[in-house]
Structure formats: structure tokens, C-alpha cells
């Protein structure tokens, strides 16, 4: 199948590494450098989400972990607590459906099982690009099979 034919079959083009709406970030950053540390201060716009609860389409999965800065700025590290035996998972920011700052919740449009079955993140793995590719492929395929609820 050609890339064009595949794109036509996919009603929702998933961009795993981009915020769907950057106004969800604390401060509503909408500038051209959103999601980046343009000033070189080491600060990330998503650090304001640390501690927020994370909700899948079928229930709570954990909260944005304090080690979020250990993953690229276009990902969220989620501590699942006892739900997946204390495992931390990394979600591409493209999975975020919306953010409720009043309730301190991040809503993602994948199910618990889809998140549980994602490639496991190993902070000691030196092949970060390989992990990023595997995670991007996994989530892109999940959107091809089950488009998000808009």
C-alpha cells in the first residue's frame, strides 16, 4: 500500500510528538517555540503538569511523575503506581486529549490496555532513539486501528 493510500484510509493523522493544543500547557504557551526550552534555562513547559492525575478513556492510570524531565519534552512520564506493578510508562504528548488545570488532570485518548501494552521505557537503555521509534510506531498503529474519540 502506498503512503498516500494509507493516509487516505486513516481519518486522523496522529502526530505522536506534538501537543494537539499547546494552550493546555501551564501558561497557555502558543508561541513558535512552544514545548521547547528556547531560553536554554533548563525549564520545560510541561513541568507544571507534574503530579496531575492521568486518565485513560476507561479510568485512572496514574499521575505525571516527578522524573518527567528524564524523558524528552514531547513525552510525559506517568507513574502507574500499583496498577501495572509500579511501572512507569512514557506517553507521547500527542495522546493527550485535553488537560483540566482546575482538577489537575491530564486526559489521554487511549485505553488502559493500550497504555499497558506499549513498549516499556527503560531509563538505563542507551538507545533512546530506538525507544522513541518503537513508541511512535506503537502509538501510530494504535491510532490507525482505533482512531481517537474527538
Protein Blocks (a to p, Z undefined) as FASTA:
>chain_A
ZZklmmmmmmbacdfkbcfblklpghiiabfkgoiafkonopafklmmgoiacddfkbcf
bdcdfklmmpcfkbccddekjmngoiacdddfklpmbdcfklopacdfbdfklmmmpccd
dfklmblmlmmmmmmmmmmmmmmmmccdZZ
